[in-house]
Amino acid sequence: QLTMSLNSSTLLNEENSQGPKRNSECLRSLELETPSLFQENPLQRLQLASQEVLEKAKKSGRSKCPRCSSSRMFYCYTCFVPVETVPTKEIPTVKLPLKIDIIKHPNETDGKSTAVHAKLLAPDDVTIYKYPCIPEYKEKRHEIALVFPGPDSVSVKDIAFHLQKYSKRGFCDKDDDCSSEPFLKQAKMEPKEEEKSLNECILSNRNEETELKKIIFIDSTWNQTNKIITDERLQGLLQIELKTRKTCFWRHQKGKPDTYLSTIEAIYYFLVDYHQEILKESYKGQYDNLLFFFSFMYTLIKNAKCAGKE
């Protein structure tokens, strides 16, 4: 059974007959005060599994992690498993169309990170690494991309075109011992000739089309990303930027644009765009449950802000 994540019944205090009216007025007030966070909230349109299990866990309070016995709420952010009061069978699982690597900054606070949501909800397709312990991506960069804004980043719809440049047949490092002819001849070309050569090579490679198989996300505050993004193991990877989405994250960093998303939001929105732009399929909520925990916590934060104003 699918439910809307921000159904009004989850926001209202049933114990007081005046609660619904007062809370509704408070929510409208908050929306006027912080439009970037609360207005046109996309979480309201999600098709989510029932969050009743989280409601029950909230009422019972913190519980033990079944692996490390630490006291946690909802899930253990170090073991990546639900706590004892949240049965795994009642947590939705999401099958992803490609693998995801999350590189977590060592100073990123575990309890504040949304990256663990992805591991909990798509355990077979998500791997979390703590920097500097990350894989070598060089040999497979023709099938890997990194989601990170930058001057050379491209949109999701252009992934297939740009990955062709990284194909084994068409790309060669200065340091590589390449027996085949480089993608572009070393002789200097005029810009138009270079573009023509690039397009011809891409066309000739279509029979052995390059397919994106893995996408990388960095889990860090924006001020800490420089150390990771400049790591030599990530150099030369195709970079993707999500420019059209706005964050709903309650810990949005001051001074940063509202298009800078939390990790789980970035994963979710990338997959939605990938599904439509690359797989060319209509989106029918296949990945909405990636925001199962995020949307519930969003509601709790929203309620807390209302309670503080009463």
C-alpha positions in Angstrom: 0.0 0.0 0.0 1.4 3.4 -1.0 1.0 6.5 1.2 1.9 10.1 0.8 4.8 11.0 3.0 3.4 14.2 4.3 -0.2 13.1 4.8 -1.9 15.6 7.1 -2.8 12.9 9.6 0.9 12.4 10.4 1.3 16.1 11.1 -1.6 16.8 13.4 -1.8 16.2 17.2 -4.8 14.0 17.7 -4.9 14.4 21.4 -6.1 18.0 21.3 -9.1 18.9 19.2 -7.7 22.3 18.5 -4.3 20.9 17.6 -5.0 20.4 13.8 -6.2 23.9 13.3 -3.2 25.4 15.3 -0.7 23.2 13.6 -2.1 23.9 10.1 -1.8 27.6 10.8 1.8 27.1 12.0 2.7 25.2 8.9 1.4 27.9 6.6 3.3 30.5 8.7 6.5 28.5 8.3 6.0 28.1 4.5 5.7 31.9 4.2 8.9 32.4 6.3 11.1 29.9 4.5 9.8 29.4 1.0 12.9 27.6 -0.3 12.5 24.9 2.3 8.8 24.3 2.5 7.0 25.7 -0.5 6.3 23.5 -3.5 7.5 20.6 -1.4 8.2 17.6 -3.8 8.1 15.2 -0.8 4.3 15.6 -0.8 4.0 13.8 -4.1 6.1 10.7 -3.3 4.7 7.2 -3.5 6.1 5.7 -0.3 5.6 2.4 1.6 3.7 2.8 4.8 5.7 4.7 7.5 3.7 3.2 10.3 6.7 1.2 11.5 8.6 4.5 12.0 5.7 6.0 13.8 5.7 3.1 16.2 9.4 3.3 16.7 9.2 7.1 17.4 6.7 6.5 20.2 8.8 3.7 21.8 12.0 5.8 21.7 15.6 4.8 21.1 16.4 1.1 20.6 19.4 -1.2 20.3 21.3 -1.9 17.2 21.2 -5.7 16.6 24.9 -5.7 15.7 26.7 -3.3 18.0 24.1 -2.8 20.7 24.4 1.0 20.5 21.3 3.0 21.3 19.9 4.5 18.2 16.6 5.9 16.7 15.3 4.1 13.7 18.6 2.7 12.4 22.3 2.4 13.3 24.3 4.8 11.2 27.6 2.8 11.8 26.3 -0.7 11.1 23.8 0.3 8.4 20.9 -1.7 9.8 17.5 -0.9 11.4 17.3 -1.0 15.2 15.4 -3.7 17.0 12.1 -1.8 17.0 12.2 -1.4 13.2 11.9 -4.9 11.7 13.9 -5.2 8.5 10.9 -6.8 6.7 8.9 -3.6 7.2 11.5 -1.4 5.6 11.1 -1.1 1.8 13.9 -2.1 -0.5 14.7 -0.4 -3.8 16.4 -2.0 -6.8 18.6 0.5 -8.7 19.5 0.4 -12.4 23.2 0.8 -11.6 25.7 0.6 -8.7 26.4 3.5 -6.4 29.6 4.3 -4.5 29.4 6.9 -1.8 32.7 8.4 -0.6 32.3 9.7 2.9 34.5 12.4 4.3 36.2 11.1 7.6 35.1 14.2 9.4 31.4 13.9 8.3 29.3 13.3 11.4 27.8 9.8 11.0 24.5 10.7 12.7 23.9 13.6 10.5 24.7 11.9 7.2 21.8 10.9 4.8 24.1 8.6 2.9 23.2 5.7 5.2 19.6 5.9 4.0 20.7 4.7 0.5 22.6 1.8 2.0 19.6 0.8 4.2 17.1 1.0 1.4 19.2 -0.3 -1.6 21.7 -2.6 0.2 22.5 -4.6 -2.9 23.4 -1.7 -5.0 25.1 0.8 -2.6 28.6 0.8 -1.1 29.9 3.4 1.3 33.6 4.1 1.6 35.3 6.2 4.2 37.9 8.4 2.6 40.8 7.9 1.9 39.9 4.2 1.5 38.3 4.3 -2.0 38.6 2.1 -5.1 40.7 2.7 -8.1 38.4 3.9 -10.9 40.9 4.5 -13.7 40.4 1.3 -15.7 36.7 1.6 -15.8 36.1 5.3 -16.2 34.3 4.6 -19.5 31.4 3.2 -17.4 31.6 5.4 -14.3 30.6 9.0 -13.6 30.9 11.3 -10.6 28.0 13.6 -9.4 29.7 16.9 -8.5 29.2 20.4 -9.8 32.1 22.0 -11.7 33.1 23.9 -14.8 33.3 20.7 -16.8 30.3 18.9 -15.5 27.5 17.9 -17.8 23.8 17.2 -17.5 22.3 13.7 -17.1 20.9 13.7 -20.6 24.4 14.1 -22.0 26.0 11.2 -20.2 25.9 8.8 -23.1 27.5 11.3 -25.5 30.4 12.2 -23.1 31.1 8.7 -22.0 32.0 7.8 -25.5 35.1 10.0 -25.1 36.2 7.7 -22.2 35.8 4.4 -24.1 38.7 2.1 -24.2 38.9 2.6 -28.0 38.7 6.3 -27.8 40.6 7.5 -24.7 44.2 7.4 -23.7 46.1 8.9 -20.9 49.5 10.5 -21.3 50.9 8.0 -18.9 49.2 5.0 -20.5 51.1 2.6 -22.8 48.5 2.6 -25.6 49.1 0.3 -28.5 46.1 1.6 -30.4 45.9 5.0 -32.0 44.7 7.7 -29.7 41.2 9.1 -30.0 42.4 12.3 -31.5 45.7 12.3 -33.4 48.5 14.2 -31.8 48.9 16.5 -34.7 47.3 19.9 -34.0 43.8 20.2 -35.4 41.6 23.2 -36.1 38.6 23.3 -33.7 36.2 22.3 -36.5 38.4 19.4 -37.6 38.7 18.2 -34.0 34.9 18.4 -33.5 34.4 16.5 -36.7 36.9 13.8 -35.7 35.3 13.4 -32.3 31.8 13.0 -33.8 33.0 10.5 -36.4 34.6 8.4 -33.7 31.5 8.5 -31.6 29.4 7.4 -34.5 31.8 4.5 -35.3 31.7 3.4 -31.7 27.9 3.2 -31.4 27.9 -0.6 -32.1 29.9 -1.0 -29.0 28.0 1.6 -27.0 29.4 2.7 -23.7 27.0 2.1 -20.8 27.0 3.8 -17.4 27.4 1.1 -14.8 28.4 3.0 -11.7 27.8 6.5 -10.3 29.8 8.1 -7.4 28.6 10.5 -4.8 30.6 12.4 -2.2 29.2 12.6 1.3 30.6 15.7 2.9 29.9 19.3 3.8 30.6 21.5 0.8 33.5 23.1 2.6 35.2 19.7 3.1 34.8 18.4 -0.5 38.0 19.8 -1.9 40.2 17.2 -0.3 38.2 14.4 -1.9 37.4 15.9 -5.3 41.1 16.6 -5.9 42.2 13.1 -5.1 44.1 11.6 -8.1 41.8 8.5 -8.1 38.9 10.7 -9.1 40.6 12.7 -11.8 39.5 12.1 -15.4 36.0 10.9 -14.4 33.0 12.3 -16.2 31.3 14.8 -13.8 27.5 15.2 -13.6 25.7 18.2 -12.2 22.1 18.4 -11.0 21.1 21.9 -11.6 17.3 22.0 -11.6 16.4 20.5 -8.2 16.1 22.4 -4.8 16.9 20.9 -1.5 14.4 20.1 1.3 17.3 19.3 3.7 16.8 20.8 7.2 20.6 21.2 7.6 21.1 23.3 4.5 24.4 25.1 4.7 24.3 28.9 4.9 25.7 30.7 1.9 25.2 27.8 -0.5 22.6 27.8 -3.2 19.5 25.8 -2.6 20.4 23.5 -5.6 23.1 22.0 -3.3 21.4 18.8 -2.3 21.9 16.4 0.6 23.4 13.1 -0.4 20.2 11.1 -0.5 18.4 13.8 -2.4 21.2 13.9 -5.0 21.0 10.1 -5.4 17.2 10.1 -5.7 17.0 13.0 -8.2 19.9 11.6 -10.3 18.1 8.3 -10.6 14.8 9.9 -11.6 16.6 11.9 -14.3 18.6 8.8 -15.4 15.4 6.8 -15.7 13.8 9.4 -17.9 16.7 10.7 -19.9 18.9 7.6 -20.4 16.6 4.6 -19.9 13.9 6.6 -21.8 11.1 5.2 -19.5 8.3 7.0 -17.8 8.9 7.5 -14.1 6.3 6.0 -11.9 7.8 6.3 -8.4 10.3 3.4 -8.8 12.9 5.1 -6.6 10.6 7.1 -4.3 11.3 4.9 -1.3 14.9 6.1 -1.3 13.4 9.0 0.6 11.5 6.8 3.1 13.6 7.9 6.1 14.3 11.4 4.7 10.7 12.4 4.3 9.7 11.0 7.7 12.5 13.0 9.4 11.5 16.1 7.3 8.0 15.8 8.8 9.4 15.5 12.4 11.6 18.6 11.9 8.6 20.5 10.5 6.5 19.5 13.5 9.2 20.5 15.9 9.4 23.9 14.4 5.7 24.3 14.7 5.7 23.2 18.4 8.4 25.7 19.1 6.3 28.5 17.8 3.2 27.7 19.9 
